[in-house]
């Protein structure tokens, strides 16, 4: 990511977070003539104990020096959660200096992960890398979503597939909610790997090809591990309810395991068995 791109991402993030905080949420008077939603810049500066000029420069994406103590104060003023705070630090302090490329080792799945995929027979499971490339899946995932084996490995990007393949759009009842979780995870990686130009190129391609992606991306939602309830309407078995749990795989590779667990007291697992066993 080029310096100007990083600073632009920082600027957009701060503006977006500021718009989400109302005066009432931080104990400030509402006042009149408030033309935009959320706090004003001077209010954020006041709450953080920094000068208005300095905060304005930061929000404008100027290349200025920042300290962790000041970022702590801004995080508190904007009521950032832990994921959002880490994202702010990564962009403001250029902490995303992890290797800017993916080597072959990062694409490999350990025997232990292969075993986990096999054991989660009735839980559709997908393993993806930090670029959201799908590097592993089980039979349940192939039955519920699509046969990833039939997709060119270079095209097996879960973010791209969510927008490009009609199977996903027709499957998820609340498709936009479904997609938001994956994009929120993707943005955490975007902040961690600011040195990787791949992200900038991929985001530009997605924004040009899919206006829906641009809309959701610009909301700046961040979550390292969202847990959500997903309702699918499968073409063969109808309504299915899953709890999605996203897990970071610890070790030398930066992989993520997304597990769809059938909701209890529903017919989801029974329907899944019918799909798998024919």
Phi, psi and omega in degrees: 000127179293154180306318182293327177292317178300315182291326177293320177296321177297315180300313181295322180295313181297317179298316182296316181293322179298324182290342182274345184261120178269157178304322181299328183292337182242013176077025179256151177293146182291317180072191181234172179055041177270102189279336182237153179290154176085194182278157171274162179300319182295332179287321176296316179299319179297314181294326182273347180073034177237166181287149179298319181300314182296315181294322179300315178299318180297315182289335177282353179081027177283151183277086181239162179280137178228158179239160179295326181295320179291320178295326175300315181295319179293321178299318179292318181298323182267004177053048181284143173276181186298319179294317180293323179296315179297322179296317178300313181297318182300318181283317185285326183255006181055045180278351181279064184252018175297161186310131186280011180220162178255121178270174184298329182296327181289344180267353184273145175252129182291158176304326179296319179292322177300318179297318179299316178300319181291320183289330179278058189298321182251027173230102178307126186225134179235135175249128182229158178266186186290349174261009181069020173283131180283120181246354178194153178198164176251177184296326180298319178295321179295324180286322183279315184267273177200167181279098183296339179297332182277358181258136177307130182310324180292338182262002183277059177254121187297325178294313180296316182296325180300329181263330188273329187260127182295337180301320180288318182294324180278339183282309185281124179297312175253077186302318183296320177297318178300313182292322183305320180299316180291322180290326177297320176294316181301322181292329177296320177292322178304319178288326182287331186242056182294344180278352184265109182292345181303320183298315181300315180295317181296316181297318178298317179297317181292319180296323180287324185275328188225100178303329179296323177297315181302317181299310183290321180299321182288351176282348174058037176281138185226131175201127181281337182204071180290140174246116186225156175265125183242133174251124177251150171241091186283141184298332185262326187237359176082216188294131176221137181242128181230146166264123179266123175239125181253123185240134174279131179272118181281147180140199183285337182257150182261072183253159180228138181247116180255114186248127177258107182263125178303133180292134180294156179063027171231174180268013186300311182295321178298317179295323180295320178298322179296321179295315186286318186267355178073000000 
